[in-house]
Amino acid sequence: MPVQQPAETSEQPTDSLETHVRAILASLGEDPDREGLEKTPKRVATAWRFLTGGYREDPDTIINGALFTEDYEEMIVEKDIDFYSLCEHHMLPFHGKAHVAYLPRKKIVGVSKLARLVDAYARRLQVQERLTNQIANTIMERIKPLGAAVVMEAEHMCMRMRGVQKQNSTIITSALLGAFRTEEKTRAEFMTLIRSHRS
């Protein structure tokens, strides 16, 4: 008869992340072995791996695997892309909407790839300014369009739950590259499109 392995308990963390979460609980004055917390280290480790899954995504592969030649040079906009990220300063969430556009130069990308690109960069420890630039720069480098634009609107829990505790503040960042930076009409069209039909 095979020997039955003992059930995993909170005293047997399977990796260092669980071990560290257990140590954090103890340092806060909690008992990691009490009923409500005994599985928390594993749950937190699983959650953090999902929330930082962008480190294991290759943005170049996301774009390069879905580029198509098409005789189309008008603006393409994907707006209201939900995103969730973690502020690298306090590891608290910030979340909101991303609006992404580009002016193709004979190359278009599959419609789902822009949303995947947002997730690939958002699911890392981030600051919103860097996140905005990374998305826009990757579009410019990999699709090689006439221009790229990204606007991100987000609520930051580090401002709402701690610190200044401002409950209604929203941070807006933008990256305008190529034609979106140099051509006022192009920029204005993009801003009009992302503001239309807002809920």
NUKOL-346412 format. One record per residue (C-alpha): residue number from 1; residue in one letter; chain; y, x, z. Coordinates in steps of 0.2 Angstrom, whole numbers, plus 2048, in hexadecimal, padded with zeros to 3 digits. Layout:
# residues N
k/r/c/c2/c1/c3
NUM/A/A/Y/X/Z;
...
//
This chain:
# residues 199
k/r/c/c2/c1/c3
1/M/A/800/800/800;
2/P/A/811/807/7FB;
3/V/A/81D/80C/809;
4/Q/A/82B/7FF/80A;
5/Q/A/83C/808/80A;
6/P/A/848/803/818;
7/A/A/855/7F7/814;
8/E/A/866/7FF/811;
9/T/A/872/7FD/81F;
10/S/A/884/802/822;
11/E/A/87D/812/82B;
12/Q/A/876/818/81A;
13/P/A/884/818/80E;
14/T/A/87E/81C/7FC;
15/D/A/88D/827/7F7;
16/S/A/89C/830/7FD;
17/L/A/8A8/821/7F9;
18/E/A/89E/816/805;
19/T/A/89E/823/812;
20/H/A/8B1/825/811;
21/V/A/8B4/812/811;
22/R/A/8A9/812/821;
23/A/A/8B4/81F/829;
24/I/A/8C4/816/824;
25/L/A/8BD/807/82D;
26/A/A/8B9/811/83D;
27/S/A/8CA/81A/83C;
28/L/A/8D3/809/83C;
29/G/A/8CA/805/84C;
30/E/A/8BD/7F9/845;
31/D/A/8AA/7FA/847;
32/P/A/8A2/7FD/836;
33/D/A/891/7F6/83D;
34/R/A/897/7E5/842;
35/E/A/890/7D7/838;
36/G/A/8A0/7D3/82D;
37/L/A/8A2/7E6/828;
38/E/A/891/7ED/827;
39/K/A/891/7EA/814;
40/T/A/8A3/7ED/811;
41/P/A/8A2/800/80C;
42/K/A/896/7FB/7FE;
43/R/A/8A1/7ED/7F8;
44/V/A/8B1/7F7/7F9;
45/A/A/8A8/805/7EF;
46/T/A/8A3/7F9/7E2;
47/A/A/8B4/7F1/7E1;
48/W/A/8BD/802/7DF;
49/R/A/8B1/808/7D2;
50/F/A/8B5/7F8/7C8;
51/L/A/8C8/7F9/7CB;
52/T/A/8C8/80B/7C6;
53/G/A/8BC/809/7B7;
54/G/A/8CA/80F/7AB;
55/Y/A/8C6/821/7B0;
56/R/A/8B5/81F/7A7;
57/E/A/8BD/817/797;
58/D/A/8C2/821/788;
59/P/A/8D2/819/781;
60/D/A/8D0/822/771;
61/T/A/8BF/81B/76E;
62/I/A/8C5/80A/772;
63/I/A/8D2/80B/764;
64/N/A/8C9/816/757;
65/G/A/8B9/80B/757;
66/A/A/8C3/7FC/750;
67/L/A/8D0/802/744;
68/F/A/8D0/7F9/733;
69/T/A/8DA/7FC/723;
70/E/A/8E5/7ED/71F;
71/D/A/8F4/7EA/714;
72/Y/A/8FE/7E3/722;
73/E/A/90F/7EA/729;
74/E/A/916/7DC/734;
75/M/A/917/7DC/746;
76/I/A/907/7D9/750;
77/V/A/90A/7D3/762;
78/E/A/8FD/7D0/770;
79/K/A/906/7C9/77F;
80/D/A/902/7C3/790;
81/I/A/8F3/7CF/793;
82/D/A/8EE/7CD/7A5;
83/F/A/8EC/7DE/7AE;
84/Y/A/8E8/7E4/7BF;
85/S/A/8EB/7F6/7C5;
86/L/A/8ED/800/7D5;
87/C/A/8FD/809/7DB;
88/E/A/8F8/81B/7DD;
89/H/A/905/81C/7EC;
90/H/A/8FD/810/7F7;
91/M/A/8ED/80A/7EE;
92/L/A/8F3/7F8/7EE;
93/P/A/8F2/7ED/7DF;
94/F/A/8FF/7E9/7D3;
95/H/A/8FC/7DC/7C5;
96/G/A/904/7D3/7B7;
97/K/A/906/7D1/7A5;
98/A/A/906/7DD/797;
99/H/A/90E/7DA/786;
100/V/A/909/7E6/778;
101/A/A/90F/7E7/766;
102/Y/A/90E/7F3/757;
103/L/A/914/7F3/745;
104/P/A/905/7F9/73B;
105/R/A/905/806/72D;
106/K/A/8F6/800/723;
107/K/A/8EB/800/733;
108/I/A/8E7/7F2/73F;
109/V/A/8DD/7F2/74F;
110/G/A/8D1/7E5/755;
111/V/A/8DA/7D8/75F;
112/S/A/8D0/7DA/76F;
113/K/A/8D3/7ED/76F;
114/L/A/8E5/7EC/775;
115/A/A/8DF/7E2/784;
116/R/A/8D1/7EF/787;
117/L/A/8DE/7FD/785;
118/V/A/8E9/7F5/793;
119/D/A/8DA/7F4/79E;
120/A/A/8D4/806/79B;
121/Y/A/8E5/80C/7A2;
122/A/A/8E8/7FF/7AF;
123/R/A/8D7/802/7B8;
124/R/A/8DD/812/7BF;
125/L/A/8E8/818/7CD;
126/Q/A/8F9/815/7C4;
127/V/A/90C/813/7C4;
128/Q/A/912/805/7B9;
129/E/A/91D/811/7AF;
130/R/A/90F/81D/7AA;
131/L/A/904/80E/7A6;
132/T/A/910/807/79A;
133/N/A/913/818/791;
134/Q/A/900/81C/790;
135/I/A/8FD/80B/787;
136/A/A/90B/80E/77B;
137/N/A/908/820/777;
138/T/A/8F5/81D/774;
139/I/A/8F9/80F/767;
140/M/A/905/81B/75E;
141/E/A/8F9/82A/75E;
142/R/A/8E9/820/759;
143/I/A/8EF/812/74E;
144/K/A/8FE/81C/747;
145/P/A/909/80D/745;
146/L/A/91B/80C/740;
147/G/A/91F/808/752;
148/A/A/917/802/762;
149/A/A/91E/7F8/771;
150/V/A/918/7F4/782;
151/V/A/920/7EA/790;
152/M/A/918/7E7/7A1;
153/E/A/91D/7DB/7AE;
154/A/A/915/7DD/7BF;
155/E/A/915/7D8/7D1;
156/H/A/911/7E7/7DD;
157/M/A/908/7E3/7ED;
158/C/A/90F/7F3/7F5;
159/M/A/921/7EB/7F4;
160/R/A/91B/7DA/7FA;
161/M/A/90E/7DE/808;
162/R/A/917/7ED/80F;
163/G/A/927/7F7/80E;
164/V/A/936/7EC/808;
165/Q/A/92A/7DD/808;
166/K/A/934/7D4/7F9;
167/Q/A/929/7C6/7F4;
168/N/A/931/7C1/7E3;
169/S/A/934/7D2/7DB;
170/T/A/92D/7D6/7CA;
171/I/A/92D/7E7/7C2;
172/I/A/930/7E8/7AF;
173/T/A/92C/7F8/7A5;
174/S/A/92D/7FB/793;
175/A/A/928/808/786;
176/L/A/930/806/775;
177/L/A/92A/813/768;
178/G/A/92D/816/755;
179/A/A/936/807/74D;
180/F/A/937/7FD/75D;
181/R/A/943/80B/763;
182/T/A/94D/80E/754;
183/E/A/94E/7FD/74C;
184/E/A/958/7F0/756;
185/K/A/951/7E1/74C;
186/T/A/93F/7E6/74F;
187/R/A/942/7E8/761;
188/A/A/94B/7D8/762;
189/E/A/93D/7CF/759;
190/F/A/930/7D6/765;
191/M/A/93A/7D0/774;
192/T/A/93C/7BF/76D;
193/L/A/92A/7BD/76A;
194/I/A/924/7C2/77B;
195/R/A/931/7B6/783;
196/S/A/92C/7A7/779;
197/H/A/920/79A/77F;
198/R/A/920/7A1/791;
199/S/A/917/797/79E;
//
